[in-house]
Amino acid sequence: MRHRVAGYKLSRSKGARTALRRTLIKQLFTHERIKTTRAKAAAIRGEAERLITMARNSLEAETPQQVHARRLVAARLGGDKTVVRKLFEDIAPRFADRPGGYTRVVKLGPRLGDAAEMVLIELVE
């Protein structure tokens, strides 16, 4: 039974899975849209939206709470300062009055090599 088993293994070890998710989320925040497989998009979508919500909620907070939120996000993303800065200064203010649903997944069809379902995951405007 798979009771209380969450997440996607993506045919990788724990370290490789963590690295893959971090990289995909950083690329999503950097380029604001990435082309990937459906399983990988489903694996990162929830965490990316949680990070955007954390950044959005810290906009109205006091300075210590803003610093704390930045450190939490930086820890999740591996300490990449440019991505954290873009998330807090560019992306979060755009979604200040949106209650959720910051990403969109658009199906593109099968990949030619192995027929994996390809999708485009992007930040909603």
N, C-alpha and C positions, 0 to 999 in steps of 0.2 A: 504494500500500500504506500501511496505517496502523500500521506497526511502530513501537513505542516512542512512540506518540502518546497521551498520557494527558489526562484531564480532559474537561470539557464546555464548548463554546463559548457555548451559550445565545443564539446570534444577537446577540452583543454584542462591542464592542471590548474590548481587554485591560483598560483602566481601568474601564469600566462593569461588566465581569465581576468584577473584584476588589472593587469597591464593593458589588455585589449580594451576593457571597458574605459579605463582612464584615457587612453589614446583616442578612442572614438568620441568620448564626451568633449575632450579638449578640441578635437577637430571640428565637432559640431558647433562649439562656441566660437571658434576662430573663423570658420568659413560660413557659418549659419545655415549650411545645408551640406549633407554628405550622401553619397550613394553607397549602400551597403546591402547585406542580405537581410531578409525579413527577421530572422532569428536574432541577429546582432542588434537590429534596430529595436526590437521588442525588449532586449536585454538592457539597453541603455536608456530607453525612453523615460522610465519612471525615475531613475536616479538623476537624469538631467533636469527633469521638471522639479524635483525636490531641491536641487541646487539653485535653480532660478527662483523658486519660492523663498528660499532662505535669503538670497540676495535682495529680493523685493521687499521682504518683511523688515530687513535691516535699514531700509531707506529712512523710515521715520523714527528709528531707535536712537538712543543716546550713543555717544562716541564709544564707550567701552563695549556695548553690544555690537556695534558695527565692526569693531576690531575683532571681536570674538567670532562673528559670522564669517569674516574674511579668512580667519585662521582655520575655521572648520572646513570651509570650501577648499582652501589651499591644501589642507591635509588630504581631502578626498581626491584632489586632482594632482597630487604629487608635487606640490609647491611651485607650480608654474605661475610666476607673478604676472606675466602679461595677460594670460587667459583670465586670471582672477580679476585683474583691473578692468578688462573688457566686460566681464560679466557684471560687475558691480556698477560701472560707470556708463556703459552703453546699453546692455541688454536688459537689466533689471528696471531702469526707468521707463522703458518702452512698455513693460507689462505691469506698471504700477496700479492700473485700475482694472486689470483682467483677473478674474477669480481662479484661473487655472487653464489647462489646455494650451500650453505654450508651444507644443510641437505638433507637426502634421506628418503623417506617413503616407506617401503616394506610391502605389504599386507601379513597377516599370516592366514587369514581365520576367521571363526566365533568362539566366545568364547563358551565353553560348557554350562555354566549356563544360559545365556540369549541370546545367538546368536548375541552378539554385534560384529561388525567388528573390529578385532584386527589388529594392525599394529606395525611395528618396526620402530621407528624414530631414525636415527643415523647421526652423523657427517660424511661427506664425507672425505675420506682419500686423 
